[in-house]
Amino acid sequence: MKSKIILDQYERHYLDGKFFIVKKGKLVSRDILDSGKIITNENHLKEGDLIGNFFEFLPDNNIILPEIDIEVEALEDGTILEEFEFSADDIFQNIYFEKMLMQLIKKSMIKFFYQVYDTKGYIMAILKLYANDEKTISKKDINYENFNISRSQFYLIYSKLKKEKFIIEKEKKIILNIEKIDEYLSSNYD
């Protein structure tokens, strides 16, 4: 049975891992990390918008994320949320819809990484995000412009990552030391 939640202005609710559709009203959402850090989303949600932890749809094999609770706060009296039930199998049966959803999730994750990790962790998290199944990336695919930081800052940190053996350049590939990166990322988020 689908649950329905009715919130008055400024009233808050945790989504408890479920997805909801806004049936009426407006609200804002916050990602609350297990470290206590709160990341408020930039825009409000309105009627017809879907809210939930979409990062759950990412393949488990590559990304380490902290536990995330999503809290919503109503901006209007009588805001109504209705549980939205669907399965990943339904979504991933259409290859084009799957690719579109994955690109949107990756775009959101880059913003998320920027807020959660220091610059070194941010770069490593993005490298992991774009690595293939062999945990490698083509050198031609890496450019400082992909990281939304200055050229000098990117190459300074990239050089440190090579020196500290987080990454190894071999021929035209960048090989990620996944164990070392995972250890760093799991212990260095705000």
Secondary structure as GFF3:
##gff-version 3
##sequence-region A 1 190
A	DSSP	beta_strand	4	7	.	.	.	ID=ss1
A	DSSP	beta_strand	12	14	.	.	.	ID=ss2
A	DSSP	beta_strand	20	24	.	.	.	ID=ss3
A	DSSP	beta_strand	26	33	.	.	.	ID=ss4
A	DSSP	beta_strand	38	40	.	.	.	ID=ss5
A	DSSP	beta_strand	45	46	.	.	.	ID=ss6
A	DSSP	beta_strand	50	51	.	.	.	ID=ss7
A	DSSP	three_ten_helix	54	57	.	.	.	ID=ss8
A	DSSP	beta_strand	68	74	.	.	.	ID=ss9
A	DSSP	beta_strand	79	83	.	.	.	ID=ss10
A	DSSP	alpha_helix	88	91	.	.	.	ID=ss11
A	DSSP	alpha_helix	95	116	.	.	.	ID=ss12
A	DSSP	alpha_helix	119	130	.	.	.	ID=ss13
A	DSSP	beta_strand	136	138	.	.	.	ID=ss14
A	DSSP	three_ten_helix	139	141	.	.	.	ID=ss15
A	DSSP	three_ten_helix	144	147	.	.	.	ID=ss16
A	DSSP	alpha_helix	151	163	.	.	.	ID=ss17
A	DSSP	beta_strand	167	170	.	.	.	ID=ss18
A	DSSP	beta_strand	173	176	.	.	.	ID=ss19
A	DSSP	alpha_helix	178	187	.	.	.	ID=ss20
###
